[in-house]
Amino acid sequence: MKTIAYYLTSESMFNITGKSTCCYLHLTLMPHPGEHGNPMKIFGMEPGTVCCSNYSESSNVYLYRKQKEAVIQGVHEYLFQFFGSSINYTIFSQKTTELPPILKHVSGSDIWVPDDKTEEELESYFTDYPIQKYLKLSGKLNSRFIPNSVVYRNEYLKIDSGNYGDEMLHNFKGRHLIFIYTNFRDSTIIQFLNKWKSNQGFQNLKALFINLFDKVFDNLEIMRNIDVKHRKPSEDALQVKWRDMKTISIPHTCSTEEKRLESRDYLIRDGDGQGASVEITPKGLSFVVWNSTENTHIMGSKND
């Protein structure tokens, strides 16, 4: 087994999938439709937790009467005891009115944030949430988190908002930040790039990507307001590598992929001379900080 994914599809239904090189596992947990179920020991849970199995051509279905979260926790604890930390555990949720259960040892999450959750409720939830390699949040997220929220400390955060993400960018403290279908004001991008360039903020950031929702950047105006350097048309574009993490709908797993950014535009940070490639288009922004082995010919000649 390589991956196990927990998928909250509705307030009452929870799918569990597992994938290896040779087989595929699919379990479904859902409420029992009747008043009575047959007590049974499943996944290490005691008979006091009422479940029963039901045959399905597409998956093994287990029905429960009450204690949904206890059932899910019990399944996860049993699977972790069996497989250990050698595989990846991920959790997903669709457009539901509740947040998924908090499970230990999860390495990646793709979570829909319900509209009715308050700042305090979200902060309490994510404070208890385990630190992960990857976190994606979807929903109406503007002004949903307190300024110093633990959410902004995630190393790899992906946001699918549909509205403005300026506040989230300003508050982010991690290393990789990706916005999908999220709008930004031109002034926010100018402020971000100038802060990084002057070494006054975002020192930990390694990559920022923005894919706008229904707005367009005035990319020429942005470029006029930052101290960006340009490679000549006769010179090769600068290349920088980065690793993209994403969730795959089927079979509900997280994957990583090495990608490249080629651009003739770049910034050199004041103070330490750190370089970063920049690409600004009407529909988005790509910003990647160079590592110690990339574009060393530029690092050695700051006036290029």
Residue pairs with C-beta under 8 A, 6 or more apart in sequence:
1 18
1 19
1 20
1 25
1 83
1 87
2 19
2 20
2 21
2 87
2 88
3 18
3 19
3 87
3 88
3 89
3 90
3 251
3 253
3 254
4 16
4 17
4 18
4 79
4 83
4 87
4 88
4 89
4 90
5 16
5 17
5 18
5 89
5 90
5 91
5 92
5 251
5 252
5 253
6 14
6 15
6 16
6 72
6 76
6 89
6 90
6 91
6 92
6 100
6 101
6 103
6 106
7 14
7 15
7 16
7 17
7 91
7 92
7 93
7 94
7 252
8 14
8 91
8 92
8 93
8 94
8 96
8 98
8 100
8 101
9 15
9 94
9 96
10 94
10 96
11 96
11 97
11 98
12 30
12 31
12 68
13 28
13 29
13 30
14 28
14 29
14 30
14 68
14 72
15 26
15 27
15 28
15 29
15 59
15 252
16 25
16 26
16 27
16 28
16 29
16 75
17 24
17 25
17 26
17 27
17 251
17 252
18 24
18 25
18 26
18 79
19 25
19 251
19 253
24 251
26 58
26 59
26 60
27 59
27 60
27 61
27 62
27 75
28 56
28 59
28 60
28 61
28 62
29 61
29 62
29 63
29 64
29 68
29 71
29 72
29 75
30 61
30 62
30 63
30 64
31 63
31 64
31 65
31 68
32 50
32 51
32 52
32 63
32 64
32 65
33 63
35 65
37 50
37 51
37 52
37 63
37 64
37 65
38 52
39 47
39 48
39 49
39 50
40 47
40 51
40 52
40 53
41 47
42 49
42 51
42 53
42 62
42 75
43 74
43 75
43 78
43 79
44 74
44 77
44 78
44 81
45 51
45 70
45 71
45 74
45 75
45 78
49 64
49 67
49 70
49 71
49 74
50 64
50 65
50 66
51 62
51 63
51 64
51 71
52 62
52 63
53 60
53 61
53 62
53 63
54 61
54 62
54 63
55 61
62 71
64 71
69 101
72 101
72 103
73 101
73 103
76 89
76 103
76 104
80 89
80 104
80 105
85 105
88 107
88 108
88 253
88 254
89 103
89 105
89 106
89 107
90 106
90 107
90 108
90 109
90 110
90 247
90 252
90 253
90 254
91 100
91 103
91 106
91 108
91 109
91 110
91 111
92 100
92 109
92 110
92 111
92 247
92 252
93 99
93 100
93 110
93 111
93 112
94 112
95 112
95 139
96 112
96 114
97 114
97 116
98 114
99 111
99 113
99 114
99 117
99 125
100 109
100 111
102 125
102 128
102 129
102 130
103 130
104 130
105 130
106 130
106 132
107 132
107 133
107 134
107 254
108 132
108 133
108 134
108 135
108 245
108 247
108 254
109 129
109 132
109 134
109 135
109 136
110 136
110 138
110 247
110 254
111 135
111 136
111 137
111 138
112 138
112 139
113 122
113 137
113 138
113 139
113 140
113 141
113 144
114 139
115 139
115 140
117 125
117 144
119 144
119 145
119 146
122 144
122 145
122 149
122 151
123 145
123 146
123 149
123 150
126 149
126 150
126 151
127 150
129 150
131 154
132 154
133 155
133 156
133 245
133 254
134 156
134 158
134 245
134 247
134 254
135 151
135 154
135 156
135 157
135 158
136 157
136 158
136 159
136 160
136 247
137 151
137 157
137 158
137 159
137 160
138 159
138 160
138 161
139 160
139 161
140 161
140 162
140 163
141 159
141 161
141 163
141 165
141 168
142 161
142 163
142 164
142 165
142 167
142 168
143 167
145 151
145 152
145 168
145 171
147 167
147 171
148 171
149 171
151 157
152 168
152 171
152 172
152 173
152 174
153 173
153 174
154 174
155 174
155 175
155 176
156 174
156 175
156 176
156 245
157 172
157 174
157 176
157 177
157 178
158 177
158 178
158 179
158 180
158 245
158 246
159 165
159 168
159 177
159 178
159 179
159 180
159 182
160 179
160 180
160 181
160 182
161 168
161 179
161 180
161 181
161 182
161 213
162 181
162 182
162 213
163 182
163 183
163 213
164 182
164 183
164 184
164 185
165 179
165 182
165 183
165 184
165 210
166 184
166 185
166 188
168 177
168 179
169 177
169 179
169 184
169 188
169 192
169 208
170 188
170 192
172 202
172 205
173 204
174 204
174 205
175 204
175 205
175 206
175 207
176 205
176 206
176 207
176 242
176 245
177 205
177 207
177 208
177 209
178 207
178 208
178 209
178 210
179 209
179 210
179 211
180 211
181 211
181 212
181 213
182 210
182 211
182 212
182 213
183 212
183 213
183 214
183 215
184 210
184 212
184 215
184 217
184 285
186 217
186 218
186 221
186 222
189 210
189 217
189 222
189 280
189 285
190 222
190 225
190 226
192 202
192 208
193 222
193 226
193 228
193 267
193 278
193 287
194 225
194 226
194 227
195 201
195 202
196 202
196 205
196 267
196 269
196 276
196 287
197 226
197 227
197 267
197 268
197 269
197 270
198 269
198 270
199 269
199 270
199 271
199 272
205 287
205 289
206 242
206 288
206 289
207 242
207 287
207 288
207 289
208 285
208 286
208 287
209 284
209 285
209 286
209 287
210 284
210 285
211 283
211 284
212 283
212 284
216 282
216 283
217 280
217 281
217 282
217 283
217 284
217 285
218 282
219 280
219 281
219 282
222 280
223 265
223 280
226 267
227 267
228 265
228 266
228 267
228 278
229 265
229 266
229 267
229 268
229 304
230 264
230 265
231 237
231 238
231 264
231 265
231 266
232 264
233 264
235 264
237 262
237 263
237 264
238 262
238 263
238 264
238 266
238 277
238 295
238 298
239 260
239 261
239 262
239 294
239 295
240 260
240 261
240 277
240 288
240 290
240 291
240 294
240 295
241 258
241 259
241 260
241 261
241 291
241 294
242 258
242 259
242 260
242 261
242 288
243 256
243 257
243 258
243 259
244 256
244 257
244 258
244 259
245 254
245 255
245 256
246 254
246 255
246 257
247 253
247 254
247 255
248 254
248 255
261 277
261 279
261 286
261 288
263 277
263 278
263 279
263 286
265 277
265 278
265 279
265 280
266 275
266 276
266 277
266 278
266 295
266 298
267 275
267 276
267 278
268 274
268 275
268 298
268 302
269 275
269 276
273 299
273 302
274 289
274 290
275 289
275 290
275 294
275 295
275 298
275 299
276 287
276 288
276 289
276 290
277 286
277 287
277 288
277 290
277 295
278 285
278 286
278 287
279 285
279 286
279 287
280 286
290 299
297 304
298 304
